[in-house]
Amino acid sequence: MKTSPEQFNQWLQAPRESYTLEFKKAENQYDETKLLKYCVALANEGGGQFILGVTDKVPRQVFGTKAFPNTDKIC
């Protein structure tokens, strides 16, 4: 499923992270084990968004990410 720019901007404006919305700066790297734990936690909550390349503190800054250049290799 694609995320629209409008939906992404709504997430950026959220006053805080939640059980279904999480941001991590992860500009150049991110621990794969932590990534998998967050994915499992989101799945246990019924789904959500885990967004890499964005700071978690408001006002959020978008950096982009190079943490996982080949997502096919993520377990």
PDB file of N, CA, C and O in Angstrom:
ATOM      1  N   MET A   1       0.842  -1.173   0.000  1.00  0.00           N
ATOM      2  CA  MET A   1       0.000   0.000   0.000  1.00  0.00           C
ATOM      3  C   MET A   1       0.891   1.242   0.000  1.00  0.00           C
ATOM      4  O   MET A   1       1.837   1.339   0.782  1.00  0.00           O
ATOM      5  N   LYS A   2       0.585   2.171  -0.869  1.00  0.00           N
ATOM      6  CA  LYS A   2       1.331   3.428  -0.934  1.00  0.00           C
ATOM      7  C   LYS A   2       0.766   4.423   0.073  1.00  0.00           C
ATOM      8  O   LYS A   2      -0.432   4.440   0.354  1.00  0.00           O
ATOM      9  N   THR A   3       1.649   5.239   0.599  1.00  0.00           N
ATOM     10  CA  THR A   3       1.251   6.313   1.498  1.00  0.00           C
ATOM     11  C   THR A   3       1.220   7.608   0.705  1.00  0.00           C
ATOM     12  O   THR A   3       2.176   7.939   0.005  1.00  0.00           O
ATOM     13  N   SER A   4       0.130   8.329   0.816  1.00  0.00           N
ATOM     14  CA  SER A   4       0.023   9.603   0.111  1.00  0.00           C
ATOM     15  C   SER A   4       0.812  10.680   0.865  1.00  0.00           C
ATOM     16  O   SER A   4       1.025  10.560   2.072  1.00  0.00           O
ATOM     17  N   PRO A   5       1.238  11.708   0.172  1.00  0.00           N
ATOM     18  CA  PRO A   5       1.909  12.826   0.853  1.00  0.00           C
ATOM     19  C   PRO A   5       1.023  13.436   1.944  1.00  0.00           C
ATOM     20  O   PRO A   5       1.519  13.861   2.987  1.00  0.00           O
ATOM     21  N   GLU A   6      -0.266  13.475   1.700  1.00  0.00           N
ATOM     22  CA  GLU A   6      -1.189  14.046   2.691  1.00  0.00           C
ATOM     23  C   GLU A   6      -1.203  13.199   3.966  1.00  0.00           C
ATOM     24  O   GLU A   6      -1.181  13.741   5.071  1.00  0.00           O
ATOM     25  N   GLN A   7      -1.239  11.864   3.813  1.00  0.00           N
ATOM     26  CA  GLN A   7      -1.236  10.985   4.984  1.00  0.00           C
ATOM     27  C   GLN A   7       0.080  11.101   5.734  1.00  0.00           C
ATOM     28  O   GLN A   7       0.086  11.156   6.964  1.00  0.00           O
ATOM     29  N   PHE A   8       1.198  11.139   5.012  1.00  0.00           N
ATOM     30  CA  PHE A   8       2.507  11.279   5.640  1.00  0.00           C
ATOM     31  C   PHE A   8       2.570  12.574   6.447  1.00  0.00           C
ATOM     32  O   PHE A   8       3.066  12.576   7.574  1.00  0.00           O
ATOM     33  N   ASN A   9       2.078  13.664   5.888  1.00  0.00           N
ATOM     34  CA  ASN A   9       2.068  14.947   6.600  1.00  0.00           C
ATOM     35  C   ASN A   9       1.188  14.898   7.838  1.00  0.00           C
ATOM     36  O   ASN A   9       1.507  15.530   8.845  1.00  0.00           O
ATOM     37  N   GLN A  10       0.087  14.161   7.780  1.00  0.00           N
ATOM     38  CA  GLN A  10      -0.756  14.006   8.978  1.00  0.00           C
ATOM     39  C   GLN A  10       0.015  13.296  10.080  1.00  0.00           C
ATOM     40  O   GLN A  10      -0.048  13.699  11.242  1.00  0.00           O
ATOM     41  N   TRP A  11       0.746  12.238   9.722  1.00  0.00           N
ATOM     42  CA  TRP A  11       1.544  11.534  10.721  1.00  0.00           C
ATOM     43  C   TRP A  11       2.606  12.449  11.308  1.00  0.00           C
ATOM     44  O   TRP A  11       2.841  12.422  12.516  1.00  0.00           O
ATOM     45  N   LEU A  12       3.250  13.258  10.476  1.00  0.00           N
ATOM     46  CA  LEU A  12       4.271  14.181  10.971  1.00  0.00           C
ATOM     47  C   LEU A  12       3.703  15.167  11.980  1.00  0.00           C
ATOM     48  O   LEU A  12       4.402  15.585  12.903  1.00  0.00           O
ATOM     49  N   GLN A  13       2.445  15.539  11.812  1.00  0.00           N
ATOM     50  CA  GLN A  13       1.809  16.516  12.689  1.00  0.00           C
ATOM     51  C   GLN A  13       1.249  15.908  13.973  1.00  0.00           C
ATOM     52  O   GLN A  13       0.777  16.638  14.845  1.00  0.00           O
ATOM     53  N   ALA A  14       1.295  14.585  14.102  1.00  0.00           N
ATOM     54  CA  ALA A  14       0.774  13.943  15.318  1.00  0.00           C
ATOM     55  C   ALA A  14       1.510  14.511  16.538  1.00  0.00           C
ATOM     56  O   ALA A  14       2.733  14.644  16.515  1.00  0.00           O
ATOM     57  N   PRO A  15       0.778  14.841  17.588  1.00  0.00           N
ATOM     58  CA  PRO A  15       1.417  15.457  18.761  1.00  0.00           C
ATOM     59  C   PRO A  15       2.378  14.530  19.499  1.00  0.00           C
ATOM     60  O   PRO A  15       3.257  14.992  20.227  1.00  0.00           O
ATOM     61  N   ARG A  16       2.210  13.217  19.311  1.00  0.00           N
ATOM     62  CA  ARG A  16       3.094  12.253  19.981  1.00  0.00           C
ATOM     63  C   ARG A  16       3.038  10.918  19.249  1.00  0.00           C
ATOM     64  O   ARG A  16       2.128  10.651  18.464  1.00  0.00           O
ATOM     65  N   GLU A  17       4.021  10.104  19.524  1.00  0.00           N
ATOM     66  CA  GLU A  17       4.002   8.740  18.996  1.00  0.00           C
ATOM     67  C   GLU A  17       2.962   7.949  19.794  1.00  0.00           C
ATOM     68  O   GLU A  17       2.506   8.389  20.850  1.00  0.00           O
ATOM     69  N   SER A  18       2.599   6.785  19.276  1.00  0.00           N
ATOM     70  CA  SER A  18       1.591   5.963  19.954  1.00  0.00           C
ATOM     71  C   SER A  18       1.922   4.495  19.738  1.00  0.00           C
ATOM     72  O   SER A  18       2.976   4.156  19.200  1.00  0.00           O
ATOM     73  N   TYR A  19       1.014   3.633  20.160  1.00  0.00           N
ATOM     74  CA  TYR A  19       1.198   2.197  19.939  1.00  0.00           C
ATOM     75  C   TYR A  19       1.194   1.853  18.459  1.00  0.00           C
ATOM     76  O   TYR A  19       1.692   0.798  18.066  1.00  0.00           O
ATOM     77  N   THR A  20       0.643   2.725  17.643  1.00  0.00           N
ATOM     78  CA  THR A  20       0.535   2.431  16.214  1.00  0.00           C
ATOM     79  C   THR A  20       1.293   3.420  15.326  1.00  0.00           C
ATOM     80  O   THR A  20       1.165   3.374  14.102  1.00  0.00           O
ATOM     81  N   LEU A  21       2.076   4.306  15.926  1.00  0.00           N
ATOM     82  CA  LEU A  21       2.845   5.278  15.160  1.00  0.00           C
ATOM     83  C   LEU A  21       4.188   5.505  15.846  1.00  0.00           C
ATOM     84  O   LEU A  21       4.244   5.956  16.990  1.00  0.00           O
ATOM     85  N   GLU A  22       5.259   5.192  15.140  1.00  0.00           N
ATOM     86  CA  GLU A  22       6.599   5.295  15.712  1.00  0.00           C
ATOM     87  C   GLU A  22       7.550   5.889  14.674  1.00  0.00           C
ATOM     88  O   GLU A  22       7.531   5.506  13.504  1.00  0.00           O
ATOM     89  N   PHE A  23       8.375   6.826  15.122  1.00  0.00           N
ATOM     90  CA  PHE A  23       9.385   7.458  14.267  1.00  0.00           C
ATOM     91  C   PHE A  23      10.775   7.158  14.809  1.00  0.00           C
ATOM     92  O   PHE A  23      10.978   7.119  16.023  1.00  0.00           O
ATOM     93  N   LYS A  24      11.723   6.949  13.918  1.00  0.00           N
ATOM     94  CA  LYS A  24      13.134   6.793  14.283  1.00  0.00           C
ATOM     95  C   LYS A  24      13.973   7.526  13.249  1.00  0.00           C
ATOM     96  O   LYS A  24      13.719   7.420  12.049  1.00  0.00           O
ATOM     97  N   LYS A  25      14.968   8.266  13.709  1.00  0.00           N
ATOM     98  CA  LYS A  25      15.808   9.022  12.785  1.00  0.00           C
ATOM     99  C   LYS A  25      16.530   8.081  11.817  1.00  0.00           C
ATOM    100  O   LYS A  25      16.438   8.274  10.605  1.00  0.00           O
ATOM    101  N   ALA A  26      17.234   7.085  12.312  1.00  0.00           N
ATOM    102  CA  ALA A  26      17.853   6.029  11.498  1.00  0.00           C
ATOM    103  C   ALA A  26      18.413   6.542  10.176  1.00  0.00           C
ATOM    104  O   ALA A  26      18.175   5.961   9.118  1.00  0.00           O
ATOM    105  N   GLU A  27      19.146   7.621  10.254  1.00  0.00           N
ATOM    106  CA  GLU A  27      19.631   8.264   9.033  1.00  0.00           C
ATOM    107  C   GLU A  27      20.515   7.351   8.186  1.00  0.00           C
ATOM    108  O   GLU A  27      20.347   7.280   6.968  1.00  0.00           O
ATOM    109  N   ASN A  28      21.451   6.654   8.822  1.00  0.00           N
ATOM    110  CA  ASN A  28      22.371   5.796   8.077  1.00  0.00           C
ATOM    111  C   ASN A  28      22.312   4.327   8.471  1.00  0.00           C
ATOM    112  O   ASN A  28      22.716   3.459   7.697  1.00  0.00           O
ATOM    113  N   GLN A  29      21.811   4.042   9.673  1.00  0.00           N
ATOM    114  CA  GLN A  29      21.743   2.656  10.118  1.00  0.00           C
ATOM    115  C   GLN A  29      20.668   2.506  11.186  1.00  0.00           C
ATOM    116  O   GLN A  29      20.257   3.472  11.828  1.00  0.00           O
ATOM    117  N   TYR A  30      20.225   1.257  11.354  1.00  0.00           N
ATOM    118  CA  TYR A  30      19.283   0.937  12.420  1.00  0.00           C
ATOM    119  C   TYR A  30      19.427  -0.541  12.720  1.00  0.00           C
ATOM    120  O   TYR A  30      19.581  -1.353  11.808  1.00  0.00           O
ATOM    121  N   ASP A  31      19.379  -0.886  13.974  1.00  0.00           N
ATOM    122  CA  ASP A  31      19.548  -2.264  14.404  1.00  0.00           C
ATOM    123  C   ASP A  31      18.401  -3.142  13.886  1.00  0.00           C
ATOM    124  O   ASP A  31      17.230  -2.867  14.151  1.00  0.00           O
ATOM    125  N   GLU A  32      18.748  -4.189  13.154  1.00  0.00           N
ATOM    126  CA  GLU A  32      17.727  -5.053  12.551  1.00  0.00           C
ATOM    127  C   GLU A  32      16.886  -5.763  13.616  1.00  0.00           C
ATOM    128  O   GLU A  32      15.687  -5.962  13.420  1.00  0.00           O
ATOM    129  N   THR A  33      17.497  -6.146  14.733  1.00  0.00           N
ATOM    130  CA  THR A  33      16.744  -6.803  15.804  1.00  0.00           C
ATOM    131  C   THR A  33      15.695  -5.858  16.380  1.00  0.00           C
ATOM    132  O   THR A  33      14.560  -6.264  16.632  1.00  0.00           O
ATOM    133  N   LYS A  34      16.075  -4.589  16.590  1.00  0.00           N
ATOM    134  CA  LYS A  34      15.107  -3.601  17.078  1.00  0.00           C
ATOM    135  C   LYS A  34      13.987  -3.397  16.062  1.00  0.00           C
ATOM    136  O   LYS A  34      12.819  -3.282  16.434  1.00  0.00           O
ATOM    137  N   LEU A  35      14.343  -3.353  14.794  1.00  0.00           N
ATOM    138  CA  LEU A  35      13.342  -3.199  13.743  1.00  0.00           C
ATOM    139  C   LEU A  35      12.316  -4.324  13.812  1.00  0.00           C
ATOM    140  O   LEU A  35      11.111  -4.081  13.757  1.00  0.00           O
ATOM    141  N   LEU A  36      12.798  -5.547  13.932  1.00  0.00           N
ATOM    142  CA  LEU A  36      11.892  -6.688  13.981  1.00  0.00           C
ATOM    143  C   LEU A  36      11.005  -6.648  15.227  1.00  0.00           C
ATOM    144  O   LEU A  36       9.827  -6.998  15.159  1.00  0.00           O
ATOM    145  N   LYS A  37      11.568  -6.219  16.370  1.00  0.00           N
ATOM    146  CA  LYS A  37      10.763  -6.114  17.596  1.00  0.00           C
ATOM    147  C   LYS A  37       9.661  -5.069  17.439  1.00  0.00           C
ATOM    148  O   LYS A  37       8.530  -5.295  17.870  1.00  0.00           O
ATOM    149  N   TYR A  38       9.977  -3.932  16.829  1.00  0.00           N
ATOM    150  CA  TYR A  38       8.948  -2.922  16.588  1.00  0.00           C
ATOM    151  C   TYR A  38       7.871  -3.445  15.651  1.00  0.00           C
ATOM    152  O   TYR A  38       6.685  -3.185  15.857  1.00  0.00           O
ATOM    153  N   CYS A  39       8.276  -4.178  14.627  1.00  0.00           N
ATOM    154  CA  CYS A  39       7.299  -4.729  13.682  1.00  0.00           C
ATOM    155  C   CYS A  39       6.358  -5.706  14.381  1.00  0.00           C
ATOM    156  O   CYS A  39       5.151  -5.693  14.136  1.00  0.00           O
ATOM    157  N   VAL A  40       6.907  -6.550  15.246  1.00  0.00           N
ATOM    158  CA  VAL A  40       6.078  -7.493  15.996  1.00  0.00           C
ATOM    159  C   VAL A  40       5.125  -6.741  16.923  1.00  0.00           C
ATOM    160  O   VAL A  40       3.948  -7.089  17.022  1.00  0.00           O
ATOM    161  N   ALA A  41       5.629  -5.712  17.602  1.00  0.00           N
ATOM    162  CA  ALA A  41       4.774  -4.927  18.505  1.00  0.00           C
ATOM    163  C   ALA A  41       3.638  -4.262  17.736  1.00  0.00           C
ATOM    164  O   ALA A  41       2.494  -4.274  18.189  1.00  0.00           O
ATOM    165  N   LEU A  42       3.942  -3.684  16.581  1.00  0.00           N
ATOM    166  CA  LEU A  42       2.893  -3.067  15.770  1.00  0.00           C
ATOM    167  C   LEU A  42       1.884  -4.105  15.301  1.00  0.00           C
ATOM    168  O   LEU A  42       0.681  -3.846  15.302  1.00  0.00           O
ATOM    169  N   ALA A  43       2.361  -5.266  14.904  1.00  0.00           N
ATOM    170  CA  ALA A  43       1.459  -6.334  14.467  1.00  0.00           C
ATOM    171  C   ALA A  43       0.550  -6.764  15.614  1.00  0.00           C
ATOM    172  O   ALA A  43      -0.634  -7.027  15.403  1.00  0.00           O
ATOM    173  N   ASN A  44       1.094  -6.834  16.816  1.00  0.00           N
ATOM    174  CA  ASN A  44       0.282  -7.213  17.983  1.00  0.00           C
ATOM    175  C   ASN A  44      -0.780  -6.181  18.313  1.00  0.00           C
ATOM    176  O   ASN A  44      -1.789  -6.508  18.939  1.00  0.00           O
ATOM    177  N   GLU A  45      -0.567  -4.947  17.902  1.00  0.00           N
ATOM    178  CA  GLU A  45      -1.552  -3.887  18.116  1.00  0.00           C
ATOM    179  C   GLU A  45      -2.545  -3.786  16.963  1.00  0.00           C
ATOM    180  O   GLU A  45      -3.427  -2.927  16.971  1.00  0.00           O
ATOM    181  N   GLY A  46      -2.401  -4.664  15.972  1.00  0.00           N
ATOM    182  CA  GLY A  46      -3.319  -4.650  14.837  1.00  0.00           C
ATOM    183  C   GLY A  46      -2.801  -3.856  13.653  1.00  0.00           C
ATOM    184  O   GLY A  46      -3.542  -3.606  12.702  1.00  0.00           O
ATOM    185  N   GLY A  47      -1.539  -3.456  13.701  1.00  0.00           N
ATOM    186  CA  GLY A  47      -0.948  -2.712  12.595  1.00  0.00           C
ATOM    187  C   GLY A  47      -0.586  -1.300  12.996  1.00  0.00           C
ATOM    188  O   GLY A  47      -0.960  -0.823  14.068  1.00  0.00           O
ATOM    189  N   GLY A  48       0.141  -0.645  12.125  1.00  0.00           N
ATOM    190  CA  GLY A  48       0.551   0.723  12.398  1.00  0.00           C
ATOM    191  C   GLY A  48       1.648   1.144  11.464  1.00  0.00           C
ATOM    192  O   GLY A  48       1.908   0.489  10.455  1.00  0.00           O
ATOM    193  N   GLN A  49       2.295   2.245  11.801  1.00  0.00           N
ATOM    194  CA  GLN A  49       3.349   2.804  10.977  1.00  0.00           C
ATOM    195  C   GLN A  49       4.634   2.913  11.786  1.00  0.00           C
ATOM    196  O   GLN A  49       4.640   3.442  12.897  1.00  0.00           O
ATOM    197  N   PHE A  50       5.707   2.412  11.220  1.00  0.00           N
ATOM    198  CA  PHE A  50       7.043   2.541  11.777  1.00  0.00           C
ATOM    199  C   PHE A  50       7.844   3.281  10.722  1.00  0.00           C
ATOM    200  O   PHE A  50       8.181   2.712   9.683  1.00  0.00           O
ATOM    201  N   ILE A  51       8.148   4.531  10.974  1.00  0.00           N
ATOM    202  CA  ILE A  51       8.711   5.406   9.953  1.00  0.00           C
ATOM    203  C   ILE A  51      10.169   5.712  10.273  1.00  0.00           C
ATOM    204  O   ILE A  51      10.476   6.330  11.293  1.00  0.00           O
ATOM    205  N   LEU A  52      11.056   5.276   9.396  1.00  0.00           N
ATOM    206  CA  LEU A  52      12.477   5.557   9.534  1.00  0.00           C
ATOM    207  C   LEU A  52      12.815   6.822   8.760  1.00  0.00           C
ATOM    208  O   LEU A  52      12.201   7.123   7.737  1.00  0.00           O
ATOM    209  N   GLY A  53      13.800   7.559   9.262  1.00  0.00           N
ATOM    210  CA  GLY A  53      14.255   8.752   8.570  1.00  0.00           C
ATOM    211  C   GLY A  53      13.581  10.023   9.034  1.00  0.00           C
ATOM    212  O   GLY A  53      13.681  11.060   8.377  1.00  0.00           O
ATOM    213  N   VAL A  54      12.885   9.951  10.177  1.00  0.00           N
ATOM    214  CA  VAL A  54      12.173  11.110  10.734  1.00  0.00           C
ATOM    215  C   VAL A  54      12.438  11.132  12.238  1.00  0.00           C
ATOM    216  O   VAL A  54      12.352  10.096  12.897  1.00  0.00           O
ATOM    217  N   THR A  55      12.757  12.301  12.780  1.00  0.00           N
ATOM    218  CA  THR A  55      12.984  12.409  14.223  1.00  0.00           C
ATOM    219  C   THR A  55      11.684  12.177  14.978  1.00  0.00           C
ATOM    220  O   THR A  55      10.601  12.468  14.472  1.00  0.00           O
ATOM    221  N   ASP A  56      11.800  11.652  16.193  1.00  0.00           N
ATOM    222  CA  ASP A  56      10.600  11.382  16.973  1.00  0.00           C
ATOM    223  C   ASP A  56      10.142  12.581  17.797  1.00  0.00           C
ATOM    224  O   ASP A  56       9.009  12.604  18.277  1.00  0.00           O
ATOM    225  N   LYS A  57      10.995  13.558  17.961  1.00  0.00           N
ATOM    226  CA  LYS A  57      10.634  14.759  18.735  1.00  0.00           C
ATOM    227  C   LYS A  57       9.955  15.797  17.854  1.00  0.00           C
ATOM    228  O   LYS A  57      10.356  16.023  16.712  1.00  0.00           O
ATOM    229  N   VAL A  58       8.916  16.428  18.405  1.00  0.00           N
ATOM    230  CA  VAL A  58       8.202  17.502  17.697  1.00  0.00           C
ATOM    231  C   VAL A  58       8.976  18.796  17.911  1.00  0.00           C
ATOM    232  O   VAL A  58       9.408  19.033  19.039  1.00  0.00           O
ATOM    233  N   PRO A  59       9.180  19.642  16.922  1.00  0.00           N
ATOM    234  CA  PRO A  59       8.757  19.462  15.538  1.00  0.00           C
ATOM    235  C   PRO A  59       9.648  18.438  14.853  1.00  0.00           C
ATOM    236  O   PRO A  59      10.874  18.506  14.947  1.00  0.00           O
ATOM    237  N   ARG A  60       9.033  17.505  14.176  1.00  0.00           N
ATOM    238  CA  ARG A  60       9.766  16.431  13.516  1.00  0.00           C
ATOM    239  C   ARG A  60      10.520  16.952  12.301  1.00  0.00           C
ATOM    240  O   ARG A  60      10.064  17.855  11.599  1.00  0.00           O
ATOM    241  N   GLN A  61      11.681  16.360  12.076  1.00  0.00           N
ATOM    242  CA  GLN A  61      12.479  16.692  10.903  1.00  0.00           C
ATOM    243  C   GLN A  61      12.634  15.437  10.059  1.00  0.00           C
ATOM    244  O   GLN A  61      12.899  14.353  10.579  1.00  0.00           O
ATOM    245  N   VAL A  62      12.467  15.593   8.763  1.00  0.00           N
ATOM    246  CA  VAL A  62      12.612  14.477   7.834  1.00  0.00           C
ATOM    247  C   VAL A  62      14.041  14.479   7.302  1.00  0.00           C
ATOM    248  O   VAL A  62      14.493  15.461   6.713  1.00  0.00           O
ATOM    249  N   PHE A  63      14.746  13.370   7.516  1.00  0.00           N
ATOM    250  CA  PHE A  63      16.112  13.214   7.054  1.00  0.00           C
ATOM    251  C   PHE A  63      16.214  12.234   5.905  1.00  0.00           C
ATOM    252  O   PHE A  63      17.152  12.309   5.112  1.00  0.00           O
ATOM    253  N   GLY A  64      15.279  11.326   5.799  1.00  0.00           N
ATOM    254  CA  GLY A  64      15.415  10.197   4.898  1.00  0.00           C
ATOM    255  C   GLY A  64      16.279   9.149   5.576  1.00  0.00           C
ATOM    256  O   GLY A  64      16.836   9.411   6.642  1.00  0.00           O
ATOM    257  N   THR A  65      16.402   7.993   4.995  1.00  0.00           N
ATOM    258  CA  THR A  65      17.202   6.937   5.614  1.00  0.00           C
ATOM    259  C   THR A  65      17.919   6.099   4.564  1.00  0.00           C
ATOM    260  O   THR A  65      17.428   5.876   3.458  1.00  0.00           O
ATOM    261  N   LYS A  66      19.084   5.653   4.957  1.00  0.00           N
ATOM    262  CA  LYS A  66      19.852   4.701   4.161  1.00  0.00           C
ATOM    263  C   LYS A  66      20.099   3.446   4.983  1.00  0.00           C
ATOM    264  O   LYS A  66      20.998   2.663   4.677  1.00  0.00           O
ATOM    265  N   ALA A  67      19.302   3.256   6.023  1.00  0.00           N
ATOM    266  CA  ALA A  67      19.517   2.171   6.980  1.00  0.00           C
ATOM    267  C   ALA A  67      19.380   0.791   6.355  1.00  0.00           C
ATOM    268  O   ALA A  67      20.129  -0.120   6.706  1.00  0.00           O
ATOM    269  N   PHE A  68      18.443   0.623   5.445  1.00  0.00           N
ATOM    270  CA  PHE A  68      18.218  -0.681   4.831  1.00  0.00           C
ATOM    271  C   PHE A  68      18.123  -0.525   3.321  1.00  0.00           C
ATOM    272  O   PHE A  68      17.026  -0.506   2.762  1.00  0.00           O
ATOM    273  N   PRO A  69      19.274  -0.414   2.660  1.00  0.00           N
ATOM    274  CA  PRO A  69      19.242  -0.214   1.208  1.00  0.00           C
ATOM    275  C   PRO A  69      18.665  -1.394   0.440  1.00  0.00           C
ATOM    276  O   PRO A  69      18.160  -1.228  -0.671  1.00  0.00           O
ATOM    277  N   ASN A  70      18.739  -2.590   1.028  1.00  0.00           N
ATOM    278  CA  ASN A  70      18.186  -3.776   0.380  1.00  0.00           C
ATOM    279  C   ASN A  70      17.199  -4.444   1.324  1.00  0.00           C
ATOM    280  O   ASN A  70      17.585  -5.289   2.132  1.00  0.00           O
ATOM    281  N   THR A  71      15.946  -4.075   1.228  1.00  0.00           N
ATOM    282  CA  THR A  71      14.937  -4.607   2.156  1.00  0.00           C
ATOM    283  C   THR A  71      14.685  -6.095   1.945  1.00  0.00           C
ATOM    284  O   THR A  71      14.096  -6.737   2.815  1.00  0.00           O
ATOM    285  N   ASP A  72      15.105  -6.660   0.832  1.00  0.00           N
ATOM    286  CA  ASP A  72      14.944  -8.097   0.603  1.00  0.00           C
ATOM    287  C   ASP A  72      15.787  -8.929   1.574  1.00  0.00           C
ATOM    288  O   ASP A  72      15.502 -10.104   1.801  1.00  0.00           O
ATOM    289  N   LYS A  73      16.816  -8.317   2.140  1.00  0.00           N
ATOM    290  CA  LYS A  73      17.712  -9.062   3.036  1.00  0.00           C
ATOM    291  C   LYS A  73      17.300  -8.970   4.507  1.00  0.00           C
ATOM    292  O   LYS A  73      17.951  -9.568   5.363  1.00  0.00           O
ATOM    293  N   ILE A  74      16.238  -8.236   4.811  1.00  0.00           N
ATOM    294  CA  ILE A  74      15.760  -8.146   6.194  1.00  0.00           C
ATOM    295  C   ILE A  74      15.010  -9.430   6.506  1.00  0.00           C
ATOM    296  O   ILE A  74      14.157  -9.863   5.732  1.00  0.00           O
ATOM    297  N   CYS A  75      15.332 -10.040   7.649  1.00  0.00           N
ATOM    298  CA  CYS A  75      14.688 -11.321   8.023  1.00  0.00           C
ATOM    299  C   CYS A  75      13.189 -11.231   8.062  1.00  0.00           C
ATOM    300  O   CYS A  75      12.518 -12.220   8.358  1.00  0.00           O
TER     301      CYS A  75
END
